[in-house]
Amino acid sequence: MYHRIRELREEKKITQKKMALMLNCSQQVYSNYELGQRDIPTDILIKLAQFHKVSTDYILGLKNEPK
């Protein structure tokens, strides 16, 4: 799941810092999400899915189709 949030971010050419601002967390915390060093809280997972217009199942790796 961690590589998917990075891929989604990079597809939109958004920096980690901008994503962190949108999620109301620090860049370091967001970086830890992408590296798998920190679990992604449910509320952040939902925000990521809504922002990228994909399902939470896609981010979690339960589905291969974004929606």
N, CA, C and O atoms as a CHARMM CRD file, in Angstrom:
* protein
*
  268
    1    1 MET  N      0.81100  -1.19000   0.00000 PROA 1      0.00000
    2    1 MET  CA     0.00000   0.00000   0.00000 PROA 1      0.00000
    3    1 MET  C      0.85300   1.25200   0.00000 PROA 1      0.00000
    4    1 MET  O      0.44700   2.28200  -0.53800 PROA 1      0.00000
    5    2 TYR  N      2.02200   1.17200   0.59500 PROA 2      0.00000
    6    2 TYR  CA     2.84900   2.36500   0.74500 PROA 2      0.00000
    7    2 TYR  C      3.37200   2.85400  -0.60300 PROA 2      0.00000
    8    2 TYR  O      3.45100   4.05700  -0.85300 PROA 2      0.00000
    9    3 HSD  N      3.72600   1.90900  -1.46100 PROA 3      0.00000
   10    3 HSD  CA     4.20600   2.32500  -2.78100 PROA 3      0.00000
   11    3 HSD  C      3.08500   2.94000  -3.61500 PROA 3      0.00000
   12    3 HSD  O      3.34100   3.77100  -4.48700 PROA 3      0.00000
   13    4 ARG  N      1.84400   2.53400  -3.34800 PROA 4      0.00000
   14    4 ARG  CA     0.72500   3.09200  -4.11800 PROA 4      0.00000
   15    4 ARG  C      0.50500   4.56000  -3.79900 PROA 4      0.00000
   16    4 ARG  O      0.21800   5.34700  -4.70100 PROA 4      0.00000
   17    5 ILE  N      0.63200   4.94600  -2.53600 PROA 5      0.00000
   18    5 ILE  CA     0.41000   6.36400  -2.23900 PROA 5      0.00000
   19    5 ILE  C      1.53300   7.21400  -2.83800 PROA 5      0.00000
   20    5 ILE  O      1.32000   8.36700  -3.21300 PROA 5      0.00000
   21    6 ARG  N      2.71600   6.63600  -2.92000 PROA 6      0.00000
   22    6 ARG  CA     3.80700   7.36900  -3.55800 PROA 6      0.00000
   23    6 ARG  C      3.55200   7.50800  -5.05400 PROA 6      0.00000
   24    6 ARG  O      3.71600   8.59000  -5.61800 PROA 6      0.00000
   25    7 GLU  N      3.15300   6.41600  -5.69500 PROA 7      0.00000
   26    7 GLU  CA     2.86500   6.45200  -7.13000 PROA 7      0.00000
   27    7 GLU  C      1.76300   7.44500  -7.45000 PROA 7      0.00000
   28    7 GLU  O      1.86800   8.20100  -8.41500 PROA 7      0.00000
   29    8 LEU  N      0.71000   7.44800  -6.65100 PROA 8      0.00000
   30    8 LEU  CA    -0.39800   8.37500  -6.87500 PROA 8      0.00000
   31    8 LEU  C      0.06500   9.81800  -6.73600 PROA 8      0.00000
   32    8 LEU  O     -0.31000  10.68000  -7.53000 PROA 8      0.00000
   33    9 ARG  N      0.87500  10.07000  -5.73100 PROA 9      0.00000
   34    9 ARG  CA     1.39200  11.43300  -5.51600 PROA 9      0.00000
   35    9 ARG  C      2.27200  11.85900  -6.67900 PROA 9      0.00000
   36    9 ARG  O      2.13700  12.96900  -7.19300 PROA 9      0.00000
   37   10 GLU  N      3.17100  10.98100  -7.09300 PROA 10     0.00000
   38   10 GLU  CA     4.10100  11.31600  -8.17100 PROA 10     0.00000
   39   10 GLU  C      3.39100  11.50600  -9.50800 PROA 10     0.00000
   40   10 GLU  O      3.81700  12.32600 -10.32100 PROA 10     0.00000
   41   11 GLU  N      2.31100  10.75700  -9.74500 PROA 11     0.00000
   42   11 GLU  CA     1.53400  10.92300 -10.97700 PROA 11     0.00000
   43   11 GLU  C      0.98700  12.34100 -11.09000 PROA 11     0.00000
   44   11 GLU  O      0.88400  12.89000 -12.18700 PROA 11     0.00000
   45   12 LYS  N      0.63900  12.92700  -9.95200 PROA 12     0.00000
   46   12 LYS  CA     0.09400  14.28700  -9.94500 PROA 12     0.00000
   47   12 LYS  C      1.18100  15.34300  -9.77900 PROA 12     0.00000
   48   12 LYS  O      0.89700  16.54000  -9.73000 PROA 12     0.00000
   49   13 LYS  N      2.42200  14.88900  -9.69400 PROA 13     0.00000
   50   13 LYS  CA     3.56900  15.79800  -9.55000 PROA 13     0.00000
   51   13 LYS  C      3.42200  16.70800  -8.32700 PROA 13     0.00000
   52   13 LYS  O      3.63900  17.91800  -8.39300 PROA 13     0.00000
   53   14 ILE  N      3.05000  16.08800  -7.22600 PROA 14     0.00000
   54   14 ILE  CA     2.87700  16.79900  -5.96000 PROA 14     0.00000
   55   14 ILE  C      4.02600  16.40800  -5.03500 PROA 14     0.00000
   56   14 ILE  O      4.40300  15.23900  -4.96300 PROA 14     0.00000
   57   15 THR  N      4.57000  17.37200  -4.34300 PROA 15     0.00000
   58   15 THR  CA     5.65200  17.08100  -3.40100 PROA 15     0.00000
   59   15 THR  C      5.08500  16.47500  -2.11900 PROA 15     0.00000
   60   15 THR  O      3.89900  16.60300  -1.81500 PROA 15     0.00000
   61   16 GLN  N      5.96400  15.81700  -1.38800 PROA 16     0.00000
   62   16 GLN  CA     5.55800  15.29200  -0.07900 PROA 16     0.00000
   63   16 GLN  C      5.11100  16.42600   0.83400 PROA 16     0.00000
   64   16 GLN  O      4.17300  16.27300   1.61700 PROA 16     0.00000
   65   17 LYS  N      5.77900  17.54500   0.72900 PROA 17     0.00000
   66   17 LYS  CA     5.43700  18.68800   1.57800 PROA 17     0.00000
   67   17 LYS  C      4.00600  19.16800   1.31000 PROA 17     0.00000
   68   17 LYS  O      3.25900  19.45600   2.24500 PROA 17     0.00000
   69   18 LYS  N      3.63000  19.25200   0.03000 PROA 18     0.00000
   70   18 LYS  CA     2.27100  19.68000  -0.30400 PROA 18     0.00000
   71   18 LYS  C      1.23300  18.66400   0.15900 PROA 18     0.00000
   72   18 LYS  O      0.16300  19.03600   0.64100 PROA 18     0.00000
   73   19 MET  N      1.55300  17.38300   0.01100 PROA 19     0.00000
   74   19 MET  CA     0.62700  16.35400   0.49400 PROA 19     0.00000
   75   19 MET  C      0.47900  16.44800   2.00500 PROA 19     0.00000
   76   19 MET  O     -0.62700  16.33200   2.53300 PROA 19     0.00000
   77   20 ALA  N      1.56900  16.65400   2.68700 PROA 20     0.00000
   78   20 ALA  CA     1.53500  16.76400   4.14700 PROA 20     0.00000
   79   20 ALA  C      0.67900  17.95100   4.57700 PROA 20     0.00000
   80   20 ALA  O     -0.09400  17.84800   5.53000 PROA 20     0.00000
   81   21 LEU  N      0.81200  19.06800   3.88300 PROA 21     0.00000
   82   21 LEU  CA    -0.00600  20.24200   4.21100 PROA 21     0.00000
   83   21 LEU  C     -1.48800  19.93800   4.02300 PROA 21     0.00000
   84   21 LEU  O     -2.31800  20.32100   4.84900 PROA 21     0.00000
   85   22 MET  N     -1.81500  19.24800   2.93500 PROA 22     0.00000
   86   22 MET  CA    -3.20100  18.90200   2.68400 PROA 22     0.00000
   87   22 MET  C     -3.75800  17.96000   3.76400 PROA 22     0.00000
   88   22 MET  O     -4.93000  18.03100   4.13100 PROA 22     0.00000
   89   23 LEU  N     -2.88700  17.08300   4.25400 PROA 23     0.00000
   90   23 LEU  CA    -3.30300  16.10000   5.25900 PROA 23     0.00000
   91   23 LEU  C     -3.13300  16.61300   6.69000 PROA 23     0.00000
   92   23 LEU  O     -3.47200  15.92300   7.65100 PROA 23     0.00000
   93   24 ASN  N     -2.60900  17.82100   6.81700 PROA 24     0.00000
   94   24 ASN  CA    -2.39200  18.42900   8.12400 PROA 24     0.00000
   95   24 ASN  C     -1.42300  17.61500   8.98600 PROA 24     0.00000
   96   24 ASN  O     -1.67700  17.34500  10.16000 PROA 24     0.00000
   97   25 CYS  N     -0.31300  17.23600   8.36700 PROA 25     0.00000
   98   25 CYS  CA     0.74200  16.53700   9.09800 PROA 25     0.00000
   99   25 CYS  C      2.08300  17.08100   8.60600 PROA 25     0.00000
  100   25 CYS  O      2.12600  17.87300   7.66500 PROA 25     0.00000
  101   26 SER  N      3.15300  16.66500   9.22800 PROA 26     0.00000
  102   26 SER  CA     4.47300  17.13100   8.79600 PROA 26     0.00000
  103   26 SER  C      4.93700  16.33300   7.57700 PROA 26     0.00000
  104   26 SER  O      4.43000  15.24700   7.29400 PROA 26     0.00000
  105   27 GLN  N      5.90800  16.89600   6.86700 PROA 27     0.00000
  106   27 GLN  CA     6.46800  16.19800   5.71700 PROA 27     0.00000
  107   27 GLN  C      7.12300  14.90000   6.16600 PROA 27     0.00000
  108   27 GLN  O      7.06100  13.89700   5.45500 PROA 27     0.00000
  109   28 GLN  N      7.75100  14.90800   7.34000 PROA 28     0.00000
  110   28 GLN  CA     8.40900  13.70600   7.85000 PROA 28     0.00000
  111   28 GLN  C      7.39600  12.59000   8.12500 PROA 28     0.00000
  112   28 GLN  O      7.64800  11.42700   7.81000 PROA 28     0.00000
  113   29 VAL  N      6.26100  12.94700   8.70700 PROA 29     0.00000
  114   29 VAL  CA     5.22400  11.94900   8.97400 PROA 29     0.00000
  115   29 VAL  C      4.72000  11.36200   7.65700 PROA 29     0.00000
  116   29 VAL  O      4.56800  10.14800   7.52300 PROA 29     0.00000
  117   30 TYR  N      4.46300  12.24400   6.68500 PROA 30     0.00000
  118   30 TYR  CA     3.99700  11.74200   5.38800 PROA 30     0.00000
  119   30 TYR  C      5.04400  10.85500   4.73300 PROA 30     0.00000
  120   30 TYR  O      4.70900   9.81700   4.16100 PROA 30     0.00000
  121   31 SER  N      6.29300  11.24800   4.80900 PROA 31     0.00000
  122   31 SER  CA     7.37300  10.43600   4.26100 PROA 31     0.00000
  123   31 SER  C      7.38300   9.05100   4.90700 PROA 31     0.00000
  124   31 SER  O      7.59500   8.04400   4.23100 PROA 31     0.00000
  125   32 ASN  N      7.15600   9.01100   6.19900 PROA 32     0.00000
  126   32 ASN  CA     7.10600   7.73000   6.90700 PROA 32     0.00000
  127   32 ASN  C      5.94900   6.86100   6.42000 PROA 32     0.00000
  128   32 ASN  O      6.06500   5.63600   6.38600 PROA 32     0.00000
  129   33 TYR  N      4.83200   7.49100   6.04300 PROA 33     0.00000
  130   33 TYR  CA     3.71900   6.72700   5.45800 PROA 33     0.00000
  131   33 TYR  C      4.18100   6.06200   4.16300 PROA 33     0.00000
  132   33 TYR  O      3.94800   4.87200   3.95500 PROA 33     0.00000
  133   34 GLU  N      4.82700   6.82600   3.30600 PROA 34     0.00000
  134   34 GLU  CA     5.27200   6.28700   2.01000 PROA 34     0.00000
  135   34 GLU  C      6.33300   5.21200   2.16100 PROA 34     0.00000
  136   34 GLU  O      6.39400   4.28000   1.35900 PROA 34     0.00000
  137   35 LEU  N      7.16000   5.33400   3.17300 PROA 35     0.00000
  138   35 LEU  CA     8.22600   4.35600   3.39800 PROA 35     0.00000
  139   35 LEU  C      7.75600   3.12500   4.16300 PROA 35     0.00000
  140   35 LEU  O      8.50200   2.15700   4.30900 PROA 35     0.00000
  141   36 GLY  N      6.51900   3.16200   4.65100 PROA 36     0.00000
  142   36 GLY  CA     5.99800   2.04200   5.42600 PROA 36     0.00000
  143   36 GLY  C      6.53500   1.99900   6.84100 PROA 36     0.00000
  144   36 GLY  O      6.44200   0.97000   7.51100 PROA 36     0.00000
  145   37 GLN  N      7.09200   3.10000   7.30000 PROA 37     0.00000
  146   37 GLN  CA     7.64300   3.15700   8.65200 PROA 37     0.00000
  147   37 GLN  C      6.60200   3.59000   9.67200 PROA 37     0.00000
  148   37 GLN  O      6.85300   3.58100  10.87700 PROA 37     0.00000
  149   38 ARG  N      5.44100   3.96500   9.17900 PROA 38     0.00000
  150   38 ARG  CA     4.36300   4.40100  10.05600 PROA 38     0.00000
  151   38 ARG  C      3.05100   3.96200   9.42800 PROA 38     0.00000
  152   38 ARG  O      2.84400   4.14200   8.22800 PROA 38     0.00000
  153   39 ASP  N      2.16500   3.38900  10.23000 PROA 39     0.00000
  154   39 ASP  CA     0.85500   2.98900   9.72300 PROA 39     0.00000
  155   39 ASP  C      0.03700   4.22400   9.36000 PROA 39     0.00000
  156   39 ASP  O      0.12700   5.25900  10.01900 PROA 39     0.00000
  157   40 ILE  N     -0.74600   4.09900   8.32100 PROA 40     0.00000
  158   40 ILE  CA    -1.58300   5.20800   7.87200 PROA 40     0.00000
  159   40 ILE  C     -2.90500   5.14600   8.63400 PROA 40     0.00000
  160   40 ILE  O     -3.64400   4.16800   8.51800 PROA 40     0.00000
  161   41 PRO  N     -3.20600   6.18800   9.41200 PROA 41     0.00000
  162   41 PRO  CA    -4.48900   6.19700  10.14100 PROA 41     0.00000
  163   41 PRO  C     -5.67700   6.18800   9.17600 PROA 41     0.00000
  164   41 PRO  O     -5.56600   6.65300   8.04100 PROA 41     0.00000
  165   42 THR  N     -6.78600   5.67000   9.62300 PROA 42     0.00000
  166   42 THR  CA    -7.97200   5.54300   8.78300 PROA 42     0.00000
  167   42 THR  C     -8.40800   6.87600   8.19700 PROA 42     0.00000
  168   42 THR  O     -8.75400   6.94400   7.01800 PROA 42     0.00000
  169   43 ASP  N     -8.39800   7.94200   8.99800 PROA 43     0.00000
  170   43 ASP  CA    -8.84500   9.24000   8.48500 PROA 43     0.00000
  171   43 ASP  C     -7.92200   9.75400   7.37800 PROA 43     0.00000
  172   43 ASP  O     -8.38600  10.38600   6.42900 PROA 43     0.00000
  173   44 ILE  N     -6.64000   9.49000   7.49200 PROA 44     0.00000
  174   44 ILE  CA    -5.68600   9.89300   6.45300 PROA 44     0.00000
  175   44 ILE  C     -5.89300   9.03900   5.20300 PROA 44     0.00000
  176   44 ILE  O     -5.84200   9.55600   4.08600 PROA 44     0.00000
  177   45 LEU  N     -6.12200   7.76000   5.37900 PROA 45     0.00000
  178   45 LEU  CA    -6.38400   6.85700   4.25300 PROA 45     0.00000
  179   45 LEU  C     -7.60000   7.33100   3.45500 PROA 45     0.00000
  180   45 LEU  O     -7.58000   7.32900   2.22400 PROA 45     0.00000
  181   46 ILE  N     -8.64100   7.73000   4.15200 PROA 46     0.00000
  182   46 ILE  CA    -9.85400   8.21700   3.49100 PROA 46     0.00000
  183   46 ILE  C     -9.56200   9.51100   2.74500 PROA 46     0.00000
  184   46 ILE  O    -10.00700   9.67500   1.60900 PROA 46     0.00000
  185   47 LYS  N     -8.83200  10.42300   3.35100 PROA 47     0.00000
  186   47 LYS  CA    -8.48000  11.68200   2.69200 PROA 47     0.00000
  187   47 LYS  C     -7.65100  11.42600   1.42800 PROA 47     0.00000
  188   47 LYS  O     -7.87300  12.05600   0.39400 PROA 47     0.00000
  189   48 LEU  N     -6.70200  10.50500   1.52100 PROA 48     0.00000
  190   48 LEU  CA    -5.88000  10.16800   0.36000 PROA 48     0.00000
  191   48 LEU  C     -6.73300   9.60500  -0.77500 PROA 48     0.00000
  192   48 LEU  O     -6.56600   9.98200  -1.93500 PROA 48     0.00000
  193   49 ALA  N     -7.64300   8.70400  -0.43200 PROA 49     0.00000
  194   49 ALA  CA    -8.50900   8.10200  -1.44900 PROA 49     0.00000
  195   49 ALA  C     -9.39100   9.15900  -2.10700 PROA 49     0.00000
  196   49 ALA  O     -9.56500   9.15900  -3.32600 PROA 49     0.00000
  197   50 GLN  N     -9.94100  10.04900  -1.30600 PROA 50     0.00000
  198   50 GLN  CA   -10.79300  11.09900  -1.85700 PROA 50     0.00000
  199   50 GLN  C     -9.98200  12.04500  -2.73800 PROA 50     0.00000
  200   50 GLN  O    -10.42700  12.40900  -3.82600 PROA 50     0.00000
  201   51 PHE  N     -8.81700  12.43900  -2.28700 PROA 51     0.00000
  202   51 PHE  CA    -7.98600  13.36100  -3.04700 PROA 51     0.00000
  203   51 PHE  C     -7.58400  12.77500  -4.39600 PROA 51     0.00000
  204   51 PHE  O     -7.64600  13.45200  -5.42200 PROA 51     0.00000
  205   52 HSD  N     -7.17300  11.51400  -4.38200 PROA 52     0.00000
  206   52 HSD  CA    -6.69600  10.86600  -5.61100 PROA 52     0.00000
  207   52 HSD  C     -7.82600  10.23700  -6.42500 PROA 52     0.00000
  208   52 HSD  O     -7.60400   9.71800  -7.51900 PROA 52     0.00000
  209   53 LYS  N     -9.04400  10.29300  -5.87400 PROA 53     0.00000
  210   53 LYS  CA   -10.22200   9.73900  -6.55400 PROA 53     0.00000
  211   53 LYS  C    -10.04900   8.24600  -6.85900 PROA 53     0.00000
  212   53 LYS  O    -10.31400   7.77300  -7.96500 PROA 53     0.00000
  213   54 VAL  N     -9.59900   7.53700  -5.84000 PROA 54     0.00000
  214   54 VAL  CA    -9.46700   6.08200  -5.91200 PROA 54     0.00000
  215   54 VAL  C    -10.14200   5.48600  -4.68000 PROA 54     0.00000
  216   54 VAL  O    -10.48300   6.20300  -3.74000 PROA 54     0.00000
  217   55 SER  N    -10.32900   4.18300  -4.69400 PROA 55     0.00000
  218   55 SER  CA   -10.93100   3.53600  -3.52600 PROA 55     0.00000
  219   55 SER  C     -9.86400   3.27200  -2.46600 PROA 55     0.00000
  220   55 SER  O     -8.67400   3.16900  -2.76800 PROA 55     0.00000
  221   56 THR  N    -10.31200   3.16700  -1.23900 PROA 56     0.00000
  222   56 THR  CA    -9.38400   2.80000  -0.16300 PROA 56     0.00000
  223   56 THR  C     -8.86700   1.38300  -0.40100 PROA 56     0.00000
  224   56 THR  O     -7.72600   1.07400  -0.05800 PROA 56     0.00000
  225   57 ASP  N     -9.69500   0.52400  -0.98400 PROA 57     0.00000
  226   57 ASP  CA    -9.24800  -0.83700  -1.30300 PROA 57     0.00000
  227   57 ASP  C     -8.07500  -0.82100  -2.27200 PROA 57     0.00000
  228   57 ASP  O     -7.17100  -1.65000  -2.16600 PROA 57     0.00000
  229   58 TYR  N     -8.08200   0.11500  -3.21300 PROA 58     0.00000
  230   58 TYR  CA    -6.96000   0.23500  -4.14600 PROA 58     0.00000
  231   58 TYR  C     -5.68700   0.61900  -3.39900 PROA 58     0.00000
  232   58 TYR  O     -4.63400   0.01800  -3.60900 PROA 58     0.00000
  233   59 ILE  N     -5.78500   1.61400  -2.53200 PROA 59     0.00000
  234   59 ILE  CA    -4.60900   2.04200  -1.77400 PROA 59     0.00000
  235   59 ILE  C     -4.10100   0.90100  -0.89800 PROA 59     0.00000
  236   59 ILE  O     -2.89300   0.70600  -0.76500 PROA 59     0.00000
  237   60 LEU  N     -5.01400   0.15700  -0.30700 PROA 60     0.00000
  238   60 LEU  CA    -4.63300  -0.95100   0.57800 PROA 60     0.00000
  239   60 LEU  C     -4.10900  -2.17000  -0.18100 PROA 60     0.00000
  240   60 LEU  O     -3.58600  -3.10400   0.42800 PROA 60     0.00000
  241   61 GLY  N     -4.24700  -2.16100  -1.50300 PROA 61     0.00000
  242   61 GLY  CA    -3.75700  -3.28400  -2.29700 PROA 61     0.00000
  243   61 GLY  C     -4.73500  -4.43500  -2.39600 PROA 61     0.00000
  244   61 GLY  O     -4.36200  -5.53300  -2.80700 PROA 61     0.00000
  245   62 LEU  N     -5.99600  -4.19400  -2.01800 PROA 62     0.00000
  246   62 LEU  CA    -7.00900  -5.24200  -2.09300 PROA 62     0.00000
  247   62 LEU  C     -7.60800  -5.34800  -3.48600 PROA 62     0.00000
  248   62 LEU  O     -8.18300  -6.37500  -3.84700 PROA 62     0.00000
  249   63 LYS  N     -7.47000  -4.27600  -4.26900 PROA 63     0.00000
  250   63 LYS  CA    -7.95600  -4.26500  -5.64900 PROA 63     0.00000
  251   63 LYS  C     -6.86700  -3.67800  -6.52700 PROA 63     0.00000
  252   63 LYS  O     -6.07000  -2.85300  -6.08100 PROA 63     0.00000
  253   64 ASN  N     -6.84100  -4.11100  -7.77900 PROA 64     0.00000
  254   64 ASN  CA    -5.87200  -3.56300  -8.72500 PROA 64     0.00000
  255   64 ASN  C     -6.45100  -2.44100  -9.56900 PROA 64     0.00000
  256   64 ASN  O     -5.71500  -1.73900 -10.26300 PROA 64     0.00000
  257   65 GLU  N     -7.76800  -2.26800  -9.51400 PROA 65     0.00000
  258   65 GLU  CA    -8.43100  -1.19500 -10.22900 PROA 65     0.00000
  259   65 GLU  C     -8.61700  -0.01800  -9.27400 PROA 65     0.00000
  260   65 GLU  O     -9.08900  -0.20400  -8.15300 PROA 65     0.00000
  261   66 PRO  N     -8.25100   1.18900  -9.70500 PROA 66     0.00000
  262   66 PRO  CA    -8.32900   2.34800  -8.81900 PROA 66     0.00000
  263   66 PRO  C     -9.71200   2.63300  -8.23400 PROA 66     0.00000
  264   66 PRO  O     -9.81400   3.19100  -7.14200 PROA 66     0.00000
  265   67 LYS  N    -10.77000   2.25900  -8.94200 PROA 67     0.00000
  266   67 LYS  CA   -12.11900   2.56100  -8.43200 PROA 67     0.00000
  267   67 LYS  C    -12.89200   1.32000  -8.13400 PROA 67     0.00000
  268   67 LYS  O    -14.04100   1.39800  -7.69900 PROA 67     0.00000
